[in-house]
Amino acid sequence: MPADPTPAPTPNQDEEQAVLVLRLAGPLQSWGDRSAFNRRDTRPQPTKSGVVGLLAAAAGRPREADIADLVALRLGVRVDQPGTLLRDYHTVSDYRGRPLPQAGVNAKGLQKPTSPAKDTHVTHRYYLQDAVFLAALQGPAGLVATLAEAVRRPAFPLALGRRSCVPTQPIALGAVRHAPLEDVLAGEPWQAGVATVNAYRRRAQRGPEPFSPHRIDLAATFDDPSGEDTLQDVPRSFAPRDRGFSTRRIRHTWLNVPTGLPPSVRTGQPATAAGGHDPFALLGW
């Protein structure tokens, strides 16, 4: 059974709080919180360990560095575009034609051969395609401002869960905010891609029911000591020989956020990509 949720350090109530908003978008993302044998899953939205790891990389912290201040930040995640699940099928073989070794080692520290001999190893890795999330972190204003600058000029390459998952720009959305975490995520405009926005527009144009295209309901998750759910994704350390995770309580909710579309779009033009060109227009997306 997972350990009881580890309470986050209580921030100084007299210390000014600020919120950093990150736009996590890219062709592929993978936010795993567990791996079993030859399978690496992804959760449907960013994990706290993944977001804290991104911030630690931006700040140039080595894996053995203390991350207690980053873990103590309160996290909120908004799902602007859930994306679709991709399974990446892998096979591994020795190019010399030799049987693959197993994980166990002999007295000399060398990997033992598989028995019976195994020539091919199959793995399955899962990713989210074309997903867009807003991750907001609330904490001491000085720390948040430092992290915001680090994300704009990262010391190490940033990734969306795995090194192969490169983010698109921008990651940091403007200046830090000085408002409650829930209010910040509720007030940020919808960050979905052009195709998703145009699909939402078409629904407003042909739907007979009352519909307000200038607002949309989006799922969100917040750190909450009294939350109804738990996740085991709070990192204790990123040190290779001392990795470990504890749990946190979370609260699921819905936020009604602005889309950037006018209240009525029945005669409006489709949204376009930056520069006025929509590469998917001819496909009807």
C-alpha positions in Angstrom: 0.0 0.0 0.0 1.3 3.5 -0.7 2.5 5.6 2.2 0.3 8.3 3.7 0.5 11.5 1.7 3.5 13.6 2.7 2.4 17.1 3.8 4.1 19.9 2.0 6.1 22.3 4.1 3.9 25.1 5.4 4.8 28.4 3.7 5.3 31.5 5.7 2.0 33.3 5.6 3.7 36.6 5.8 5.8 35.9 2.7 4.4 37.2 -0.6 3.2 34.5 -2.9 3.4 34.4 -6.7 2.3 32.0 -9.5 4.4 30.8 -12.4 2.4 29.6 -15.4 3.9 27.0 -17.8 2.5 26.0 -21.2 3.4 22.4 -21.6 2.9 21.5 -25.3 4.8 19.5 -27.9 4.4 16.7 -30.5 4.9 14.1 -27.7 4.7 14.1 -23.9 5.1 11.2 -21.4 4.4 11.6 -17.7 5.1 8.3 -16.2 4.8 7.5 -12.5 5.5 3.8 -12.8 7.2 1.3 -15.0 6.8 -2.5 -15.0 9.2 -4.8 -16.8 8.9 -4.0 -20.5 6.1 -1.4 -20.3 6.3 2.4 -19.6 3.0 4.1 -19.2 2.1 7.8 -19.2 -0.5 9.5 -17.0 -3.1 11.6 -18.8 -1.6 14.9 -17.4 1.7 16.1 -16.1 3.0 14.6 -12.8 4.5 16.6 -10.0 7.8 14.8 -10.4 7.9 15.7 -14.1 7.2 19.4 -13.5 9.6 19.6 -10.6 12.2 17.9 -12.8 11.7 20.4 -15.5 12.2 23.3 -13.1 15.3 21.7 -11.6 16.8 21.3 -15.1 16.0 24.9 -16.0 17.7 26.1 -12.8 20.8 24.0 -13.5 20.5 21.8 -10.4 22.4 18.5 -10.4 20.5 15.3 -9.7 21.9 15.2 -6.2 20.7 18.7 -5.3 18.1 19.4 -2.7 14.7 19.9 -4.3 12.6 20.5 -1.1 11.8 24.0 -2.1 10.5 22.9 -5.5 8.4 20.1 -4.1 6.8 22.6 -1.6 5.4 24.6 -4.5 1.6 24.1 -4.9 0.8 22.7 -8.3 -2.3 23.1 -10.4 -2.7 21.6 -13.9 -5.3 22.5 -16.5 -6.1 20.3 -19.5 -6.4 22.5 -22.5 -6.0 19.8 -25.1 -5.9 16.1 -23.8 -4.2 14.7 -26.9 -4.3 11.1 -27.9 -2.5 8.0 -26.7 0.4 6.6 -28.8 2.0 3.2 -28.2 5.6 3.0 -29.4 6.5 -0.6 -30.1 10.2 -1.4 -29.7 12.3 -4.5 -30.4 15.9 -4.8 -29.1 18.5 -7.2 -30.5 22.3 -7.6 -30.4 23.8 -6.4 -33.7 26.4 -9.2 -33.4 23.7 -11.9 -33.4 24.4 -12.9 -29.8 21.7 -13.7 -27.2 20.6 -10.8 -25.0 21.9 -10.6 -21.5 19.6 -10.5 -18.5 19.4 -8.0 -15.6 21.2 -10.3 -13.2 25.0 -10.2 -12.9 27.6 -12.8 -12.0 30.3 -12.7 -9.3 32.5 -10.6 -11.6 29.8 -8.0 -12.1 29.0 -9.0 -15.7 25.5 -9.5 -16.9 24.4 -13.2 -17.2 23.1 -14.5 -20.5 19.4 -15.2 -20.7 18.4 -18.8 -20.2 16.9 -20.1 -22.4 18.6 -17.8 -24.8 16.6 -14.8 -25.9 17.4 -13.0 -29.1 14.8 -10.3 -29.2 13.3 -8.1 -26.4 10.0 -6.3 -26.9 9.1 -3.1 -25.0 6.0 -0.8 -25.1 6.3 2.9 -24.4 3.3 5.2 -24.2 3.1 8.9 -25.1 0.5 11.6 -25.4 0.3 13.2 -28.9 -0.5 16.8 -29.5 -1.5 17.5 -25.9 -1.5 21.0 -24.3 -1.5 21.6 -20.5 -1.2 24.7 -18.3 0.8 23.9 -15.2 0.8 26.7 -12.5 3.0 26.7 -9.5 2.4 28.8 -6.4 5.1 29.7 -3.8 7.3 32.4 -2.4 7.6 35.3 -4.8 11.4 35.4 -4.9 11.7 31.7 -5.7 9.0 31.8 -8.3 10.6 34.8 -10.0 13.9 33.0 -10.1 12.3 29.9 -11.6 10.5 32.0 -14.2 13.8 33.5 -15.4 15.4 30.0 -15.4 12.7 28.6 -17.6 13.3 31.4 -20.1 17.0 30.7 -20.1 17.4 27.1 -19.0 20.7 25.7 -17.9 19.9 22.2 -19.2 17.5 21.1 -22.0 13.9 20.9 -20.9 11.7 17.9 -21.6 8.0 17.0 -21.2 8.5 13.9 -19.0 11.2 12.2 -21.1 14.3 13.5 -22.7 13.0 12.7 -26.2 9.8 14.8 -25.6 10.9 18.3 -26.6 8.5 21.2 -25.7 7.4 23.9 -28.1 7.7 27.6 -27.2 6.8 29.5 -25.2 6.9 27.5 -22.0 6.6 30.4 -19.5 3.5 32.5 -20.2 4.4 36.1 -19.5 5.3 37.5 -16.1 4.5 35.8 -12.8 1.0 36.4 -11.4 0.1 37.6 -8.0 -3.3 36.0 -7.4 -4.7 32.8 -6.0 -3.7 29.6 -7.9 -7.3 28.7 -8.9 -8.0 32.3 -10.1 -4.9 32.3 -12.3 -5.7 29.1 -14.1 -9.4 30.1 -14.5 -8.4 33.4 -16.0 -5.7 32.3 -18.5 -7.1 32.1 -22.1 -7.5 28.7 -23.7 -4.2 27.4 -25.2 -5.5 24.7 -27.5 -4.2 24.3 -31.1 -5.7 25.8 -34.2 -7.5 22.6 -35.2 -9.1 22.1 -31.8 -10.2 25.8 -31.7 -11.8 25.5 -35.2 -13.6 22.3 -34.2 -15.0 24.2 -31.2 -16.0 27.0 -33.5 -17.8 24.7 -35.9 -19.8 23.2 -33.1 -21.0 26.7 -32.2 -21.9 27.4 -35.8 -24.1 24.4 -36.3 -25.3 23.6 -32.8 -29.0 24.3 -32.2 -28.7 24.4 -28.4 -27.6 27.6 -26.5 -23.9 27.7 -26.8 -21.3 30.3 -25.7 -18.2 29.9 -27.7 -16.3 32.6 -25.8 -16.1 30.3 -22.8 -15.2 26.6 -22.3 -15.1 24.1 -19.4 -11.7 22.5 -18.9 -10.7 19.8 -16.4 -8.2 20.8 -13.7 -6.3 19.3 -10.8 -4.9 21.0 -7.7 -2.8 20.1 -4.8 -5.2 20.0 -1.9 -4.6 18.4 1.6 -8.3 17.6 1.8 -8.5 16.4 -1.8 -10.5 13.2 -2.6 -7.7 11.5 -4.6 -4.0 10.7 -4.1 -1.0 10.4 -6.5 2.4 8.8 -5.8 4.4 11.3 -7.8 6.2 13.6 -5.3 9.9 13.2 -5.8 12.2 12.9 -2.7 15.3 13.1 -4.8 16.5 12.7 -8.4 19.8 11.2 -7.3 20.2 7.9 -9.3 21.0 5.9 -6.2 18.5 7.6 -3.9 15.4 8.0 -6.0 12.0 7.8 -4.2 8.5 9.1 -4.3 5.8 9.9 -1.8 2.1 10.7 -2.3 0.1 13.9 -2.4 -3.6 14.6 -2.2 -5.3 16.3 -5.1 -8.7 17.8 -6.0 -10.3 17.4 -9.4 -12.5 20.2 -10.7 -13.7 22.1 -13.8 -12.8 25.6 -14.8 -14.8 27.9 -17.1 -12.2 29.8 -19.0 -12.1 32.3 -21.9 -11.5 30.9 -25.4 -10.6 34.1 -27.2 -13.5 33.6 -29.6 -16.4 36.2 -29.8 -19.7 35.4 -28.1 -21.2 34.5 -31.5 -19.2 32.9 -34.3 -22.0 32.0 -36.7 -20.5 34.4 -39.3 -16.9 34.4 -38.0 -13.9 33.3 -39.9 -11.9 30.1 -38.8 -9.0 30.6 -36.5 -5.6 30.5 -38.2 -2.1 29.8 -37.1 0.5 32.5 -36.5 1.1 34.5 -39.6 -2.4 34.0 -40.9 -1.8 30.6 -42.6 -3.6 27.5 -41.5 -1.8 24.4 -42.9 -4.8 22.2 -42.2 -7.4 24.3 -43.9 -7.5 22.2 -47.0 -8.2 19.1 -45.0 -11.2 20.7 -43.3 -9.7 20.5 -39.8 
